Amino acid sequence: MDAEPPVPGGLGARLRRRPIPERTSEVLRDLVEEGESERITFAEILTELKHRAAGFTLLIFALPCCLPMPPGIPTVCGIAIVIIALNLIAARQRLWLPRAIANKSVSRADMKRMVDRVVPLLERLEKVCKPRLPVVTDTGGKILIGVVIFALGFVMILPIPFLGNMPPGFAASVIALGMTERDGLVVLIGTLASAIAIAVASVATTAAILGIIDYFSS
C-alpha cells in the first residue's frame, strides 16, 4: 500500500505544527512519545513519517532485528526489507508495502523500549554523519543499495541459528541511517558490514547443517 494522507489531529498533524526533526533519533523519539494508542501499525509509521522516505522506513524494520525479538517479528521485518529493496531497485518515488505487512502492529511500549536502547547509539553515530558522497544516495546509487538490502532481507527471513538475524539487522540499520542522513560514506560502511553479516550468516547456517547431518549419521 502507498502511504495515505495523515489523519487530522494525529501525529502527522502535530509534527507539521513544529519544525521537522533534523536527526533520525529525534524522529524515533517523536514516533514513540507522541502517539496515544497502545499499538502502532507499520502503515501508520509509513504515513506519519514519510518525509524520511525509504531510509527511515528501512531503519524501522531493521532495528528490531538488531535485538532479540519474539519469533515471527524478524521474518516479517525481513520480508518487508526485501519489498523495500524492490522499491529502491524499481526507483519508486513512493514506498509500497502489501497490506498484510502494512497492517501488522507492534506494541508502542515494546517499540519505546527498543528506541530507548538504540537511540544513544544513533546519537553517537549522528555526530559524525553529514551529507556527503551524494552519488551513493542519489537515484542510481539507491538502485545498487537496493540490491544489497535485498540480500540482507533474504538472510533475515531465514531461521539462522546462533547469532540469528542480528548481524544483517545491524548492517541494514547502518545503511538506513546513512540514507536518512544522506551520508554516502556511512552507506558504504554499511555495505561493508553487509558483506561481513552475510558471511557470518553463511558460516552459522553451514555449521548448523553439518551438525544436523553429523547428529543423524552417528
Secondary structure, DSSP 8 states (H G I E B T S, - for coil): -B-----TTSHHHHHHTS---SSHHHHHHHHHHH--SSEEEHHHHHHHTGGGHHHHHHHHHHGGGGS---TTHHHHHHHHHHHHHHHHHTT-SS-B--HHHHT-EEEHHHHHHHHHHHHHHHHHHHTT--SB-HHHHSHHHHHHHHHHHHHHHHHHHS---TTTTHHHHHHHHHHHHHHHTTBHHHHHHHHHHHHHHHHHHHHHHHHHHHHHHHHHH-
